[in-house]
Amino acid sequence: MSRVQLAAAAAIAVGWCIAAWLLLGTVVPGDLDPPRVDVDAVFGPKLVAEAERYERFLLADWVLAQLAALAALALYARYGVRYMRESAAGAIGTGMLLGMLGLAIVWLSRLPFAIAAVWWERRHDVSEVGYLEAVLEGWLGLGGTFVAVCVALLVVMALARWIGSWWWIPGAAVFALIAGVLVVSGPFLVTDLEKPDDEELVRTYERFERAQGVRDIPLRVEEVSGDTSQANAYAFGLGPTSTIVLWDTLLDGRFSAGEVNVVLAHELAHHSSDHLPEAVAWFGLFALPGGLVLMLVTRRRGGMGEPAAVPLALLAVALFQLAVAPAQNAVSRRSEAEADWKALQTTRDPDAARGLFREFAETSLGDPSPPTWAYVLLQTHPTLAQRVAMAEAWQARREGG
């Protein structure tokens, strides 16, 4: 690299670190000292043992699925370039076709493991989704992934052919912009959301809005009870499209009003703490080194402007995603912990929070304290044991103050 390139890379690295530091701010006290939680005492030894067995199978299934996908991508990276000779779609069109073919191969390699996961969830009464339905949903999801990858390849290949090896810098900005558009449009893509008919729930929600300094964020209910017994909720949208959704399984009587209130306050905290725009910013930050890696790896095949580089690029992206998953999950867990803290500050009900997390373990068979490697690679939320510990630390802090 020339001196100019080295100076530019150093400036980008410094800017990246500053942006990451600014995004890592949190309202969770830095001196918080959560106690160690005895999971057998809190969740019950029988439930803990059952959850560990349930999760153990799914973790092994995930590992095998990843190995199968990486093996398929490695073979495709080596031999996939042969298929470009059969295309007359132009360089970018050929690259998009190679990208879609690679995704189809990956989907097929993972399909047996997806079916195994459905079987395991049905066996434990966690899901009622049928095998055919699961395959069709996976196929529809693949269609959406096709579109996303085609857009990504269109952007990357066009930029690489236009400005050469520096494409990854504007590319990261474009991807962040696309991610922002998807976040904003998310609520328009989910159908069959209903307004809650519980007036007390709505009044509590509006009180929590005022407490957290937000207003007019729609609350909706999604009917999933025909497919799963698990309970969940999520915040999505941005600005005028900001929305919060509760699964109807949260409102079927298994959870107390106080526990549902903790969920409401937690999801509102994602909006009041600007976690959605922060997620878009983090996406752009991770896209920057990802693009750099992609540029360096594909140089031997002419760079990302050439369709011959696409099969190798798919393997590089898969490996990069695995490599940065621990950092991405750590960022997500930080946001989720902040939402838990703000939920405690809003509801002032640590008993309900503890009850909610115990109930989550019961309804989803979630391991309260998973293996460290699984926590680092897969967990986007603090463990259920950590979340109980935060509730206890919050209560101790309040009583001590």
C-alpha positions as CSV (number, residue, x, y, z in Angstrom):
1,M,0.0,0.0,0.0
2,S,1.2,3.5,-0.7
3,R,1.7,6.2,2.0
4,V,-1.6,7.8,0.9
5,Q,-3.5,4.6,1.2
6,L,-1.9,3.9,4.6
7,A,-2.8,7.3,5.9
8,A,-6.3,7.0,4.6
9,A,-6.7,3.5,6.3
10,A,-5.3,4.9,9.6
11,A,-7.8,7.8,9.5
12,I,-10.7,5.4,8.8
13,A,-9.6,3.2,11.7
14,V,-9.5,6.1,14.1
15,G,-12.9,7.3,12.9
16,W,-14.3,3.8,13.3
17,C,-13.0,3.6,16.9
18,I,-14.4,7.0,17.8
19,A,-17.8,6.1,16.3
20,A,-17.9,2.8,18.1
21,W,-17.0,4.4,21.5
22,L,-19.8,7.0,21.1
23,L,-22.3,4.2,20.3
24,L,-21.4,2.2,23.3
25,G,-22.9,4.6,25.8
26,T,-25.4,3.2,28.2
27,V,-27.6,4.2,31.2
28,V,-26.7,1.0,33.1
29,P,-24.5,2.1,36.0
30,G,-20.8,1.2,35.4
31,D,-20.4,0.2,39.0
32,L,-23.3,-2.2,39.0
33,D,-22.3,-5.5,40.7
34,P,-24.9,-8.1,39.9
35,P,-24.9,-11.1,42.3
36,R,-24.1,-14.6,41.2
37,V,-27.4,-16.4,40.6
38,D,-28.0,-20.1,41.6
39,V,-29.9,-21.2,38.5
40,D,-31.2,-24.4,40.3
41,A,-32.6,-22.3,43.1
42,V,-34.2,-19.7,40.9
43,F,-35.4,-21.8,37.9
44,G,-35.7,-25.2,39.6
45,P,-33.3,-28.1,38.9
46,K,-35.8,-30.1,36.8
47,L,-36.4,-27.2,34.4
48,V,-32.7,-26.3,34.2
49,A,-31.9,-30.0,33.3
50,E,-34.6,-30.1,30.7
51,A,-33.6,-26.8,29.2
52,E,-30.0,-27.9,29.0
53,R,-30.9,-31.1,27.1
54,Y,-33.2,-29.2,24.8
55,E,-30.6,-26.5,24.0
56,R,-27.8,-29.1,23.6
57,F,-29.5,-30.7,20.6
58,L,-30.2,-27.3,19.0
59,L,-26.6,-26.2,19.5
60,A,-25.2,-29.4,18.0
61,D,-27.7,-29.0,15.1
62,W,-26.5,-25.4,14.6
63,V,-22.8,-26.4,14.5
64,L,-23.4,-29.1,12.0
65,A,-25.5,-26.7,9.8
66,Q,-22.7,-24.2,9.9
67,L,-20.1,-26.8,8.9
68,A,-22.3,-28.1,6.1
69,A,-22.8,-24.6,4.8
70,L,-19.1,-23.6,5.0
71,A,-18.2,-26.9,3.2
72,A,-20.7,-26.2,0.5
73,L,-19.4,-22.6,0.1
74,A,-15.8,-23.8,0.0
75,L,-16.6,-26.2,-2.8
76,Y,-18.5,-23.5,-4.6
77,A,-15.7,-21.0,-4.2
78,R,-13.4,-23.4,-5.9
79,Y,-15.6,-24.7,-8.7
80,G,-18.4,-22.2,-9.0
81,V,-16.6,-20.0,-11.4
82,R,-17.1,-22.6,-14.0
83,Y,-20.8,-21.7,-14.2
84,M,-20.1,-18.1,-15.4
85,R,-19.2,-19.4,-18.8
86,E,-22.8,-20.4,-19.3
87,S,-24.2,-16.9,-18.7
88,A,-24.6,-14.1,-21.2
89,A,-26.1,-11.6,-18.7
90,G,-23.1,-9.3,-18.6
91,A,-20.6,-9.0,-15.8
92,I,-22.9,-7.7,-13.1
93,G,-25.8,-9.9,-14.2
94,T,-23.5,-13.0,-14.2
95,G,-22.3,-12.0,-10.7
96,M,-25.9,-11.8,-9.4
97,L,-26.7,-15.2,-11.0
98,L,-23.7,-16.7,-9.3
99,G,-24.7,-15.2,-6.0
100,M,-28.2,-16.7,-6.2
101,L,-26.8,-20.1,-7.1
102,G,-24.5,-20.0,-4.2
103,L,-27.3,-19.1,-1.8
104,A,-29.5,-21.9,-3.2
105,I,-26.6,-24.4,-2.5
106,V,-26.2,-23.1,1.1
107,W,-30.0,-23.3,1.7
108,L,-30.0,-27.0,0.5
109,S,-27.0,-27.8,2.7
110,R,-28.8,-26.5,5.7
111,L,-32.2,-27.9,5.0
112,P,-31.8,-31.2,6.8
113,F,-30.7,-29.5,9.9
114,A,-33.6,-27.0,9.8
115,I,-36.0,-30.0,9.5
116,A,-34.2,-31.6,12.5
117,A,-34.7,-28.4,14.5
118,V,-38.4,-28.4,13.7
119,W,-38.7,-32.0,14.8
120,W,-37.0,-31.3,18.1
121,E,-39.2,-28.2,18.8
122,R,-42.3,-30.1,18.0
123,R,-41.2,-33.0,20.2
124,H,-40.9,-30.7,23.1
125,D,-44.2,-28.8,22.4
126,V,-42.3,-25.5,21.8
127,S,-43.5,-25.2,18.2
128,E,-46.5,-26.5,16.2
129,V,-45.1,-25.6,12.8
130,G,-45.4,-28.4,10.3
131,Y,-42.5,-29.7,8.3
132,L,-44.0,-28.6,5.0
133,E,-44.8,-25.2,6.4
134,A,-41.3,-24.8,7.7
135,V,-39.8,-25.7,4.4
136,L,-42.1,-23.3,2.6
137,E,-41.3,-20.5,5.0
138,G,-37.6,-21.2,4.5
139,W,-38.1,-21.1,0.8
140,L,-39.9,-17.7,1.0
141,G,-37.1,-16.5,3.3
142,L,-34.6,-17.6,0.7
143,G,-36.5,-15.5,-1.9
144,G,-36.1,-12.4,0.3
145,T,-32.4,-13.2,0.8
146,F,-32.0,-13.6,-3.0
147,V,-33.3,-10.0,-3.4
148,A,-31.0,-8.7,-0.7
149,V,-27.9,-10.4,-2.1
150,C,-28.7,-9.3,-5.6
151,V,-29.0,-5.7,-4.4
152,A,-25.7,-6.0,-2.5
153,L,-23.9,-7.5,-5.5
154,L,-25.3,-4.8,-7.8
155,V,-24.0,-2.1,-5.4
156,V,-20.6,-3.7,-4.8
157,M,-19.9,-4.7,-8.4
158,A,-21.0,-1.4,-9.8
159,L,-18.8,0.5,-7.3
160,A,-15.9,-1.8,-7.8
161,R,-16.0,-1.3,-11.6
162,W,-16.4,2.4,-11.1
163,I,-13.8,3.4,-8.5
164,G,-11.7,0.2,-8.1
165,S,-10.3,-1.1,-4.9
166,W,-11.7,1.8,-2.7
167,W,-15.3,0.6,-3.3
168,W,-15.7,-0.7,0.2
169,I,-15.8,2.8,1.8
170,P,-18.8,4.2,-0.1
171,G,-20.2,0.7,-0.1
172,A,-20.5,0.6,3.7
173,A,-22.4,3.9,3.6
174,V,-24.7,2.6,0.9
175,F,-25.4,-0.6,2.9
176,A,-26.1,1.4,6.1
177,L,-28.6,3.5,4.1
178,I,-30.3,0.4,2.7
179,A,-30.4,-1.0,6.3
180,G,-32.0,2.2,7.5
181,V,-34.7,2.1,4.7
182,L,-35.5,-1.5,5.7
183,V,-35.8,-0.6,9.4
184,V,-38.1,2.3,8.5
185,S,-40.3,0.1,6.2
186,G,-40.3,-2.9,8.5
187,P,-43.8,-2.3,10.0
188,F,-45.3,-2.1,6.5
189,L,-44.0,-5.6,5.7
190,V,-45.7,-7.3,8.7
191,T,-49.4,-8.0,8.2
192,D,-52.2,-9.1,10.6
193,L,-51.2,-6.9,13.5
194,E,-54.1,-6.0,15.7
195,K,-54.7,-3.2,18.3
196,P,-54.9,-4.6,21.9
197,D,-58.4,-4.8,23.3
198,D,-57.3,-4.7,26.9
199,E,-57.9,-1.1,28.1
200,E,-55.8,-1.4,31.2
201,L,-52.9,-2.6,29.2
202,V,-53.2,0.4,26.9
203,R,-53.4,2.8,29.8
204,T,-50.3,1.3,31.3
205,Y,-48.5,1.5,28.0
206,E,-49.3,5.1,27.6
207,R,-48.1,5.8,31.2
208,F,-44.8,4.1,30.3
209,E,-44.5,6.2,27.2
210,R,-44.7,9.3,29.2
211,A,-42.2,8.0,31.8
212,Q,-39.6,7.2,29.0
213,G,-40.2,10.5,27.1
214,V,-41.7,9.0,24.0
215,R,-45.2,9.3,22.6
216,D,-47.6,8.0,20.0
217,I,-45.7,4.7,19.3
218,P,-48.4,2.2,18.2
219,L,-48.8,-1.0,20.3
220,R,-49.9,-4.0,18.3
221,V,-50.6,-7.7,18.9
222,E,-49.5,-10.5,16.6
223,E,-51.3,-13.8,16.6
224,V,-48.7,-16.6,16.7
225,S,-50.4,-19.1,19.1
226,G,-51.3,-21.4,16.3
227,D,-47.6,-21.9,15.6
228,T,-45.8,-21.7,18.9
229,S,-46.2,-21.6,22.6
230,Q,-43.2,-19.4,23.0
231,A,-43.7,-15.8,24.1
232,N,-42.0,-12.8,22.6
233,A,-42.2,-9.1,21.7
234,Y,-40.2,-6.8,19.6
235,A,-39.7,-3.1,18.7
236,F,-39.2,-2.2,15.1
237,G,-39.6,0.8,12.8
238,L,-38.0,4.1,13.0
239,G,-39.3,7.7,13.5
240,P,-42.9,7.8,12.3
241,T,-43.0,4.1,11.7
242,S,-41.8,3.1,15.2
243,T,-44.0,0.3,16.5
244,I,-44.1,-2.3,19.3
245,V,-45.5,-5.7,18.9
246,L,-46.5,-8.3,21.5
247,W,-47.1,-11.9,20.6
248,D,-50.5,-13.0,21.7
249,T,-48.9,-15.8,23.7
250,L,-47.8,-13.2,26.2
251,L,-51.4,-12.4,26.8
252,D,-52.9,-15.9,27.2
253,G,-52.9,-15.9,31.0
254,R,-49.5,-17.6,31.7
255,F,-47.9,-14.2,32.4
256,S,-49.0,-11.9,35.1
257,A,-50.0,-8.2,34.4
258,G,-46.7,-7.1,36.1
259,E,-44.7,-9.4,33.9
260,V,-46.3,-8.1,30.8
261,N,-45.7,-4.6,32.0
262,V,-41.9,-5.4,32.2
263,V,-42.1,-6.5,28.5
264,L,-43.9,-3.3,27.5
265,A,-41.3,-1.1,29.3
266,H,-38.4,-3.1,27.8
267,E,-39.6,-2.8,24.3
268,L,-40.3,0.9,24.7
269,A,-36.8,1.4,26.0
270,H,-35.5,0.2,22.6
271,H,-37.2,3.3,21.1
272,S,-36.5,5.7,23.9
273,S,-32.8,4.8,23.9
274,D,-32.6,5.0,20.0
275,H,-31.4,1.4,19.8
276,L,-32.9,1.0,16.2
277,P,-30.9,3.9,14.6
278,E,-27.8,2.7,16.6
279,A,-28.3,-0.8,15.1
280,V,-28.2,0.8,11.6
281,A,-25.0,2.7,12.5
282,W,-23.4,-0.5,13.9
283,F,-24.4,-2.3,10.7
284,G,-22.5,0.3,8.7
285,L,-19.5,0.2,11.0
286,F,-19.2,-3.6,10.6
287,A,-19.8,-3.3,6.9
288,L,-16.6,-1.2,6.6
289,P,-14.1,-3.8,7.7
290,G,-16.2,-6.5,6.0
291,G,-15.9,-4.6,2.7
292,L,-12.1,-4.2,3.2
293,V,-11.7,-8.0,3.9
294,L,-13.8,-8.7,0.8
295,M,-11.7,-6.4,-1.4
296,L,-8.5,-8.0,-0.2
297,V,-9.7,-11.6,-0.5
298,T,-11.1,-11.3,-4.0
299,R,-8.1,-9.4,-5.5
300,R,-6.7,-12.7,-6.9
301,R,-9.8,-13.1,-9.0
302,G,-9.9,-9.6,-10.4
303,G,-11.7,-7.9,-7.5
304,M,-15.4,-7.5,-6.8
305,G,-16.0,-6.0,-10.2
306,E,-15.6,-9.4,-11.8
307,P,-18.2,-12.2,-11.6
308,A,-15.4,-14.7,-11.0
309,A,-14.9,-13.3,-7.6
310,V,-18.5,-13.9,-6.4
311,P,-18.3,-17.5,-5.3
312,L,-15.2,-16.7,-3.3
313,A,-16.8,-13.6,-1.9
314,L,-19.8,-15.6,-0.5
315,L,-17.3,-17.8,1.4
316,A,-15.4,-14.8,2.7
317,V,-18.7,-13.1,3.9
318,A,-19.8,-16.3,5.7
319,L,-16.4,-16.6,7.5
320,F,-16.4,-12.9,8.3
321,Q,-19.8,-13.1,9.8
322,L,-18.8,-15.9,12.1
323,A,-15.6,-14.0,13.0
324,V,-17.4,-10.8,14.0
325,A,-20.5,-12.5,15.6
326,P,-19.0,-12.3,19.1
327,A,-18.6,-8.5,18.8
328,Q,-22.0,-8.0,17.2
329,N,-23.6,-10.1,19.9
330,A,-21.8,-8.2,22.6
331,V,-23.2,-4.9,21.2
332,S,-26.7,-6.4,21.0
333,R,-26.5,-7.7,24.6
334,R,-25.4,-4.2,25.8
335,S,-28.6,-2.7,24.2
336,E,-30.8,-5.4,25.7
337,A,-29.2,-5.0,29.1
338,E,-29.9,-1.2,28.9
339,A,-33.6,-2.0,27.9
340,D,-33.8,-4.3,30.9
341,W,-32.5,-1.6,33.2
342,K,-34.9,1.0,31.8
343,A,-37.7,-1.4,32.3
344,L,-36.8,-1.8,35.9
345,Q,-36.6,2.0,36.3
346,T,-40.0,2.4,34.6
347,T,-41.9,-0.4,36.4
348,R,-40.0,-0.5,39.7
349,D,-41.1,-4.1,39.9
350,P,-38.0,-6.4,40.2
351,D,-40.2,-9.3,41.4
352,A,-42.2,-9.1,38.1
353,A,-38.9,-9.0,36.2
354,R,-37.6,-12.1,37.9
355,G,-41.0,-13.9,37.4
356,L,-40.9,-13.0,33.7
357,F,-37.5,-14.4,33.1
358,R,-38.4,-17.6,35.0
359,E,-41.5,-17.9,32.8
360,F,-39.4,-17.4,29.7
361,A,-37.3,-20.4,30.7
362,E,-40.5,-22.4,31.2
363,T,-42.3,-21.5,27.9
364,S,-39.2,-21.5,25.6
365,L,-37.1,-24.1,27.4
366,G,-34.2,-21.6,27.3
367,D,-31.1,-22.6,29.1
368,P,-30.7,-20.0,31.9
369,S,-26.9,-20.3,31.8
370,P,-25.7,-21.7,28.4
371,P,-22.2,-22.8,27.6
372,T,-19.7,-19.9,27.2
373,W,-19.0,-20.6,23.5
374,A,-22.7,-20.6,22.7
375,Y,-23.2,-17.4,24.7
376,V,-20.4,-15.7,22.8
377,L,-21.3,-16.9,19.3
378,L,-25.1,-16.9,19.5
379,Q,-26.6,-15.0,22.3
380,T,-28.0,-11.6,21.4
381,H,-29.5,-11.1,24.9
382,P,-28.0,-11.5,28.3
383,T,-28.7,-14.9,29.7
384,L,-31.8,-15.4,31.8
385,A,-29.6,-15.8,34.8
386,Q,-27.9,-12.5,34.1
387,R,-31.2,-10.8,33.7
388,V,-32.4,-12.1,37.0
389,A,-29.1,-10.9,38.5
390,M,-29.7,-7.4,37.1
391,A,-33.2,-7.3,38.7
392,E,-31.6,-8.3,42.1
393,A,-28.9,-5.7,41.7
394,W,-31.4,-3.0,40.9
395,Q,-33.4,-3.9,44.0
396,A,-30.3,-4.0,46.2
397,R,-29.2,-0.6,44.8
398,R,-32.6,0.9,45.4
399,E,-32.9,-0.4,49.0
400,G,-29.3,0.6,49.7
401,G,-29.9,4.1,48.4
